[in-house]
Amino acid sequence: MAAMNAWLSFPSNTESFNHELAIRRFCPARIEQEQGGGEWEDGMNEIDQPWSPYNAVSPPCLAASEEDEFVDSFINMDGYNDYGNDDNKALESQQGFDHNFQGDEAIEMFEMVDEGYEDAGMVVEGEDLGGGTDLMPSMEEVSHGVDQGLQLVHSLLACAEAVGCRDTQLADSMLSRIWRSANCYGDSLQRVSYCFAMGLKSRLLHLRNVNANGTFANGRMAVSSINKEEKMEAFQLLHQTTPYIAFGFMAANEAILKTGKGNDSLHIIDLGMEHCLQWPSLIRTLAQEPEGPPKLRITGLVKDGDSLSGLKASLKELAEYAATMGVPLQLNTVSDPATPAFLTKESLDVREGEVLFVNSIMHLHKYVKESRGSLKAVLQAIKKLGPTLVTVVEQDANHNGPFFLGRFLESLHYYSAIFDSLEASLPRSSPQRMKIERGHFGEEIRNIVAFEGSERIERHERADQWRRQLGRAGFQVVGMKSMSQARMMLSVYGCDGYSLACEKGCLLLGWKGKPIMLASAWQVAKASSS
């Protein structure tokens, strides 16, 4: 290890790297606050400039001791706890829950989540997860595996530093080392390393193709080899086999049902609609209302015409399902992005007497740019609609810091936890797991690692940043009170390790204490309602 540390030692400026160390320790404070600048100023230029590696800010380098601290955190993931303050002492592991319900009741309640459960390759208790062998590895094999994993993480960090400093020759050398161990068919660390290596490879390609003026020699950045159908299949498999997506749907639906109870007409504006997976469970619950189901309108904002054509079959099925459940449903789709100019009562046909909801499932982060002006304008336009409630579900991660190396470190730890959870849920040979990692998480990682400017849309933020931005736009949090439902939902998946917490009104889902998803609900603050 000493030789490895010496090989990976880079010149470092410890004072300038304090903010990066804070990221690796995963304190709640954000990198922007550590730099003394708070959030990016709203008055900054909102137009994304072409990314030029020649004028980009060079990231600070890692000292060997700091690097060891980060690498060791991967080996000690079981003891990791990122909630980190007194408000988060409500953290609960699913393993320790005292369930007061029968398993059959939970499965029936979440039958839409559980549909296709076995087909998606979920492992039932007692089945072999090791691909056909029951032999325990020897101590020598375990030690070799740990050393190999440490070297792999060291190599990833060294390659990221080289890429950040635009040393393409060193980066190529480091990538060749990474490819010896990274493997999309290996263990969770090998698989997540493979995705990050692909992202680094793409970024290197962009560096080589960039012109002096910041434009790319081929006119655009490299496009993904994953098509829309593969992305949607990966998303659906993720929904079926893990609680990450179902958690957001459940929390948002519970908030909508609670707020809309007793009203006879509900209108939901779904920002960035790409599927209809969220709504069957809502419709099923509305159908069970003692007074009879209310009228329901769902207006879906679809990014483009191609996405709308892919939605048609799902929309038809949803309409048929609502009819069988006796819920009056009107579906409207609009091929327009959720821009401030379009988010008006006239464009969205907002009517008097309806209880209006705005629903965003992992969509608002796409409006976070180098300047906060874009997100602020969208939030202010939503506020002018006069919604009764705004539901926001997002990845709880800091993937939008101003320095490449900081984002790389944060995202590597975040996605390592996710891949670890997939390892616990699906066999290593599972084709479903491979599709999820390649078509969904692999694409997110590639966007975070390889892209800059307007091309980088996976700009995930932490819960405290969402509270700050929504608060500045005139919203106040409505406390989520669906912890018991979330516990019940987790029981369906039959996998220990998932954790729940409630922090300042937001509901958090994590893996072994590492926050992964956040769900929240917001209303227009009384002081700003006028």
C-alpha positions in Angstrom: 0.0 0.0 0.0 2.9 2.4 0.7 4.2 1.8 -2.8 0.7 2.5 -4.2 0.5 5.7 -2.2 3.8 6.9 -3.4 2.8 6.1 -7.0 -0.4 8.1 -6.5 1.1 11.1 -4.7 0.3 14.3 -6.4 1.3 17.9 -5.5 -1.5 19.2 -3.3 -2.6 22.5 -1.9 -4.3 21.5 1.3 -5.8 24.9 2.0 -7.5 25.0 -1.4 -8.7 21.4 -1.1 -10.7 21.8 2.2 -13.9 21.9 0.3 -13.1 18.6 -1.5 -12.3 17.0 1.9 -15.7 18.2 3.1 -17.3 16.4 0.2 -15.6 13.2 0.9 -16.6 13.3 4.6 -20.2 14.0 3.3 -21.0 16.7 5.7 -24.3 18.5 5.1 -22.6 21.7 4.2 -22.3 22.2 0.5 -19.2 22.8 -1.5 -20.4 26.3 -2.5 -20.8 27.3 1.2 -17.3 26.0 2.0 -16.0 28.3 -0.6 -17.7 31.3 1.1 -19.9 32.1 -1.9 -23.2 30.5 -0.9 -25.2 29.4 -3.9 -24.3 30.6 -7.3 -25.6 34.1 -7.7 -28.9 34.5 -9.5 -27.4 37.4 -11.4 -24.9 35.2 -13.2 -25.1 34.7 -16.9 -27.9 32.1 -17.4 -26.7 31.2 -20.9 -24.5 28.1 -20.8 -21.2 28.9 -22.5 -19.4 26.3 -24.6 -17.2 24.1 -22.5 -13.6 24.8 -23.1 -10.9 22.7 -21.3 -8.5 25.6 -21.9 -10.4 28.0 -19.6 -11.9 25.5 -17.2 -10.9 25.9 -13.5 -8.2 23.3 -12.7 -9.3 21.1 -9.8 -7.2 20.8 -6.7 -5.2 17.6 -6.4 -5.5 14.9 -3.7 -2.9 14.4 -1.0 -2.0 10.7 -0.5 -3.5 10.7 3.0 -6.8 12.3 1.8 -6.9 9.7 -1.0 -6.5 6.9 1.5 -9.3 8.2 3.6 -11.6 8.3 0.6 -10.6 4.8 -0.6 -11.0 3.3 2.9 -14.6 4.5 3.0 -15.4 2.0 0.3 -14.2 -0.9 2.4 -16.1 0.4 5.4 -19.4 1.1 3.7 -21.5 -0.9 6.1 -20.7 1.6 8.9 -21.4 4.6 6.8 -24.0 7.2 7.9 -24.5 10.3 5.9 -27.5 11.8 7.6 -25.0 13.3 10.0 -26.9 15.7 12.3 -29.2 15.7 15.3 -32.3 16.2 13.2 -31.6 12.9 11.5 -31.6 10.6 14.6 -34.9 9.2 13.3 -32.8 7.1 10.9 -34.2 3.6 10.9 -33.0 0.4 9.2 -35.6 -1.8 7.6 -34.0 -4.7 9.4 -35.0 -3.3 12.7 -38.6 -2.5 11.9 -41.3 -3.9 14.1 -43.9 -4.7 11.4 -47.5 -4.8 12.6 -49.0 -6.1 9.4 -49.0 -9.3 7.4 -46.8 -9.8 4.4 -49.8 -10.6 2.2 -51.4 -7.3 3.1 -48.3 -5.4 2.2 -48.0 -7.1 -1.2 -51.7 -6.5 -1.9 -51.3 -2.8 -1.0 -48.4 -2.4 -3.4 -49.4 -4.9 -6.1 -48.5 -2.5 -8.8 -45.0 -2.2 -7.4 -44.8 -6.0 -7.0 -46.1 -6.8 -10.5 -43.4 -8.6 -12.4 -41.4 -9.1 -9.2 -40.3 -12.7 -10.0 -40.0 -12.0 -13.7 -37.5 -9.3 -13.0 -35.2 -11.7 -11.3 -35.7 -10.9 -7.6 -34.0 -13.4 -5.3 -36.1 -15.1 -2.7 -34.8 -16.1 0.7 -32.7 -19.2 0.5 -31.7 -19.0 -3.1 -28.0 -18.9 -4.1 -26.7 -15.5 -5.0 -23.3 -16.6 -5.9 -23.9 -17.9 -9.4 -23.7 -21.6 -8.7 -21.2 -22.0 -5.8 -21.8 -22.3 -2.1 -18.1 -22.3 -1.2 -16.9 -19.5 1.1 -13.8 -17.7 -0.2 -10.6 -18.2 1.7 -8.9 -15.5 3.7 -6.3 -15.2 1.0 -8.9 -14.7 -1.6 -10.7 -12.1 0.4 -7.5 -10.2 1.1 -6.6 -10.3 -2.6 -10.1 -9.0 -3.5 -9.8 -6.1 -1.0 -6.3 -5.2 -2.3 -7.6 -5.3 -5.9 -10.6 -3.1 -5.0 -8.3 -0.6 -3.3 -6.0 -0.4 -6.3 -9.0 0.0 -8.6 -10.4 3.0 -6.6 -6.9 4.5 -6.4 -6.6 4.2 -10.2 -10.0 5.8 -10.7 -9.0 8.8 -8.6 -5.7 9.1 -10.3 -7.3 9.0 -13.7 -9.9 11.6 -12.7 -7.2 13.9 -11.5 -5.3 13.5 -14.8 -8.5 14.1 -16.8 -9.3 17.2 -14.6 -5.8 18.5 -15.2 -6.2 17.7 -18.9 -3.2 15.4 -18.9 -4.5 13.0 -21.6 -1.3 10.9 -21.7 -1.4 10.1 -18.0 -5.2 9.6 -18.1 -4.8 7.1 -20.9 -2.2 5.2 -18.9 -4.5 5.1 -15.9 -7.4 3.9 -17.9 -5.4 1.0 -19.2 -4.8 0.0 -15.6 -8.5 0.4 -14.8 -9.6 -1.8 -17.6 -7.6 -4.7 -16.1 -9.9 -4.8 -13.1 -13.1 -3.0 -14.0 -15.7 -5.4 -15.3 -19.4 -4.9 -16.1 -19.9 -8.6 -15.1 -17.9 -8.5 -11.9 -18.7 -7.5 -8.3 -20.4 -4.2 -7.4 -17.2 -2.2 -7.2 -15.9 -3.6 -10.5 -19.2 -2.8 -12.2 -19.5 0.8 -10.9 -15.8 1.3 -11.8 -16.5 0.2 -15.3 -19.3 2.8 -15.6 -17.0 5.6 -14.3 -14.2 4.4 -16.6 -16.6 4.7 -19.5 -17.5 8.3 -18.4 -13.8 9.2 -18.1 -13.2 7.7 -21.6 -16.0 9.9 -23.0 -14.6 13.0 -21.3 -11.1 12.3 -22.8 -12.7 12.0 -26.2 -14.3 15.4 -25.8 -11.0 16.9 -24.7 -9.3 15.6 -27.8 -12.1 16.9 -30.1 -12.5 20.4 -28.6 -11.4 23.4 -30.6 -9.6 26.4 -29.1 -12.8 28.4 -29.0 -14.6 25.7 -26.9 -16.6 24.1 -29.7 -16.2 20.5 -30.7 -14.4 19.4 -33.9 -17.3 17.1 -35.0 -19.9 19.8 -34.2 -21.3 18.1 -31.1 -20.4 15.9 -28.2 -20.6 12.1 -28.5 -24.1 10.7 -28.3 -25.2 7.8 -26.2 -25.4 4.3 -27.6 -28.4 3.7 -25.4 -31.7 4.3 -27.2 -35.0 5.6 -25.6 -36.5 2.1 -25.5 -33.5 0.7 -23.6 -33.6 3.6 -21.2 -37.3 3.1 -20.5 -36.9 -0.7 -20.1 -34.1 0.0 -17.6 -36.3 2.4 -15.7 -39.2 0.0 -15.5 -36.9 -2.8 -14.3 -35.5 -0.4 -11.6 -39.1 0.3 -10.5 -39.9 -3.4 -10.3 -36.8 -4.6 -8.5 -35.8 -1.8 -6.1 -37.7 0.6 -3.9 -35.9 3.7 -5.2 -38.6 4.8 -7.8 -41.6 3.3 -6.0 -40.6 5.2 -2.9 -40.9 8.5 -4.7 -44.2 7.5 -6.3 -45.6 6.4 -3.0 -44.6 9.5 -1.1 -45.9 11.9 -3.8 -49.2 10.0 -4.1 -49.7 9.9 -0.3 -49.2 13.7 -0.2 -51.6 14.3 -3.1 -54.3 12.0 -1.5 -54.1 13.6 1.9 -54.3 17.1 0.5 -57.0 16.3 -2.0 -59.2 14.3 0.3 -62.8 15.5 0.3 -62.6 17.4 -2.9 -64.5 16.3 -6.0 -62.1 17.5 -8.7 -58.3 17.1 -8.8 -55.9 18.3 -11.5 -52.3 17.1 -11.5 -49.7 18.7 -13.8 -46.9 16.1 -14.3 -43.6 17.8 -15.2 -41.6 15.9 -17.7 -43.9 12.9 -18.1 -42.1 9.9 -19.7 -44.3 7.1 -18.3 -47.5 6.4 -16.4 -46.1 4.1 -13.7 -46.9 6.5 -10.8 -50.7 6.7 -11.4 -52.3 3.3 -11.2 -51.8 3.1 -7.4 -53.2 6.6 -7.0 -56.3 5.7 -9.1 -56.8 2.5 -7.1 -56.8 4.4 -3.8 -59.2 7.1 -5.2 -61.5 4.3 -6.3 -61.8 3.2 -2.6 -63.0 6.6 -1.3 -66.2 6.1 0.7 -67.9 9.1 -0.9 -66.9 7.9 -4.3 -63.9 8.8 -6.4 -63.3 12.5 -7.5 -62.8 13.6 -11.0 -59.2 13.4 -12.0 -57.3 15.3 -14.6 -53.7 14.6 -15.4 -51.8 17.0 -17.7 -48.5 15.6 -18.8 -45.7 17.8 -20.1 -43.8 15.7 -22.6 -40.3 16.8 -23.7 -40.8 16.1 -27.4 -43.0 14.4 -30.0 -41.0 11.2 -30.0 -41.6 10.7 -26.2 -45.3 11.3 -26.7 -45.6 8.6 -29.4 -43.9 6.2 -27.0 -46.4 7.1 -24.3 -49.6 6.5 -26.3 -49.9 2.8 -25.4 -49.3 3.5 -21.7 -51.8 6.3 -21.7 -54.5 4.1 -23.3 -53.9 1.4 -20.6 -54.1 3.9 -17.8 -57.4 5.3 -19.2 -58.8 1.7 -19.4 -57.6 0.9 -15.9 -59.3 4.1 -14.5 -62.5 3.1 -16.3 -62.5 -0.4 -14.7 -61.9 1.2 -11.3 -64.8 3.7 -11.8 -62.5 6.8 -11.6 -63.5 9.6 -14.0 -60.1 10.3 -15.7 -59.1 12.9 -18.3 -55.6 12.7 -19.7 -54.0 15.5 -21.5 -50.4 15.6 -22.9 -48.6 18.5 -24.3 -45.3 18.3 -26.3 -43.8 21.3 -24.6 -41.0 21.5 -22.0 -41.8 23.1 -18.6 -40.4 26.5 -19.5 -41.5 29.6 -17.6 -43.2 30.9 -20.7 -45.4 27.8 -21.0 -46.2 27.3 -17.3 -49.3 29.5 -17.4 -52.9 28.9 -16.3 -54.0 29.4 -19.9 -51.5 27.0 -21.5 -52.3 24.3 -18.9 -56.0 24.9 -18.8 -56.1 25.5 -15.0 -59.8 25.7 -14.0 -61.6 27.2 -11.0 -62.8 24.8 -8.5 -60.1 22.2 -9.1 -57.5 21.3 -6.5 -54.2 21.8 -8.4 -51.1 19.8 -7.9 -47.7 20.1 -9.6 -45.8 16.8 -9.6 -42.0 16.5 -10.4 -40.4 13.1 -10.2 -36.6 13.5 -10.8 -37.2 16.4 -13.2 -36.5 19.7 -11.5 -32.7 19.1 -11.3 -32.6 19.4 -15.1 -33.3 23.1 -14.7 -30.2 23.6 -12.4 -27.5 25.3 -14.5 -24.3 27.1 -13.7 -26.6 29.9 -12.6 -29.6 29.3 -10.4 -31.7 31.7 -12.6 -33.2 28.9 -14.8 -34.5 26.9 -11.8 -35.7 30.0 -10.0 -37.7 31.2 -13.1 -39.4 27.7 -13.3 -40.3 27.7 -9.6 -41.7 31.2 -9.8 -43.8 30.2 -12.8 -45.1 27.2 -10.9 -46.0 29.5 -7.9 -48.0 31.8 -10.2 -50.2 28.8 -11.1 -51.5 28.8 -7.6 -51.0 25.1 -6.8 -52.4 23.6 -3.6 -49.3 21.3 -3.4 -46.1 20.7 -5.3 -44.5 17.3 -4.9 -40.8 17.0 -5.5 -38.8 13.7 -5.7 -35.1 13.9 -6.4 -31.8 12.0 -6.0 -30.3 13.2 -2.7 -26.8 13.8 -3.9 -24.4 16.7 -4.6 -23.4 16.2 -8.2 -23.4 19.8 -9.2 -20.3 21.3 -7.5 -18.2 23.7 -9.6 -15.1 21.4 -9.7 -14.9 18.2 -11.7 -12.9 16.2 -9.2 -15.3 17.1 -6.4 -18.3 15.9 -8.5 -16.4 12.7 -9.4 -15.7 11.8 -5.8 -19.2 12.5 -4.6 -20.8 10.6 -7.5 -18.4 7.7 -7.1 -19.5 7.2 -3.5 -23.1 7.7 -4.3 -23.4 5.2 -7.1 -21.1 2.7 -5.3 -23.9 2.5 -2.6 -26.5 2.0 -5.3 -24.5 -0.7 -7.0 -24.0 -2.4 -3.6 -27.7 -2.4 -3.1 -28.3 -4.0 -6.5 -25.7 -6.6 -5.6 -27.8 -7.5 -2.6 -31.0 -7.7 -4.5 -30.2 -9.4 -7.8 -27.9 -12.2 -8.7 -24.6 -11.2 -10.3 -25.6 -12.9 -13.5 -29.0 -11.2 -13.7 -29.7 -9.7 -17.1 -32.2 -7.3 -15.5 -29.5 -5.9 -13.2 -27.2 -5.5 -16.2 -29.9 -3.6 -18.1 -30.5 -1.3 -15.1 -26.8 -0.5 -14.6 -26.1 0.0 -18.3 -29.3 1.8 -19.4 -30.1 3.9 -16.3 -27.3 4.4 -13.8 -24.6 4.1 -16.4 -26.2 6.9 -18.4 -26.4 9.1 -15.4 -22.8 8.5 -14.5 -21.7 9.2 -18.0 -23.5 12.5 -18.1 -22.1 13.6 -14.7 -18.5 12.6 -15.5 -18.2 13.4 -19.2 -20.2 16.5 -19.9 -20.2 20.2 -19.0 -22.3 23.2 -19.8 -25.8 22.7 -21.2 -25.0 19.1 -22.1 -24.7 18.2 -18.4 -28.3 17.7 -17.2 -27.8 15.3 -14.2 -27.3 18.1 -11.7 -28.5 16.4 -8.6 -28.7 18.4 -5.4 -29.0 17.6 -1.7 -32.1 18.1 0.4 -30.8 21.3 2.1 -30.2 22.9 -1.3 -33.8 22.1 -2.5 -35.1 23.6 0.7 -33.1 26.7 0.1 -34.2 27.1 -3.5 -37.8 26.4 -3.0 -37.9 28.6 0.1 -36.4 31.5 -1.9 -39.1 31.0 -4.6 -41.9 31.4 -2.0 -42.7 27.8 -1.0 -42.7 26.2 2.4 -42.3 22.5 3.2 -45.3 20.4 4.1 -44.1 17.6 6.4 -44.2 14.1 4.9 -46.1 11.8 7.2 -45.9 8.5 5.3 -43.1 6.8 7.2 -45.3 3.8 8.0 -46.3 3.4 4.4 -42.7 3.6 3.3 -41.8 0.9 5.8 -44.5 -1.3 4.4 -43.3 -0.7 0.9 -39.8 -1.7 1.8 -41.0 -5.0 3.2 -42.2 -6.0 -0.3 -38.7 -6.1 -1.6 -37.4 -8.5 1.0 -33.9 -7.0 1.2 -32.2 -5.8 4.3 -30.0 -2.7 4.1 -32.5 0.0 3.0 -32.9 2.8 5.5 -35.5 5.6 6.1 -35.2 9.0 7.8 -37.3 12.1 8.1 -35.3 15.3 8.0 -37.0 18.7 8.3 -40.1 17.6 6.5 -38.4 15.6 3.8 -38.6 11.8 3.6 -35.2 10.1 2.8 -34.5 6.6 1.5 -31.0 5.3 1.7 -28.8 2.3 1.5 -27.0 1.4 4.7 -27.4 5.0 5.9 -26.3 6.6 2.7 -29.1 8.9 1.4 -30.2 8.0 -2.1 -33.6 9.5 -2.7 -35.6 12.4 -1.1 -39.3 13.0 -1.3 -40.9 16.3 -0.3 -44.1 18.3 -0.6 -44.4 22.1 -0.8 -47.1 24.8 -0.6 -47.0 28.5 -1.4 -45.8 30.2 1.7 -48.6 32.3 3.4 -46.4 35.4 3.6 -45.9 35.3 -0.2 -49.4 34.0 -1.3 -50.5 37.5 -2.2 
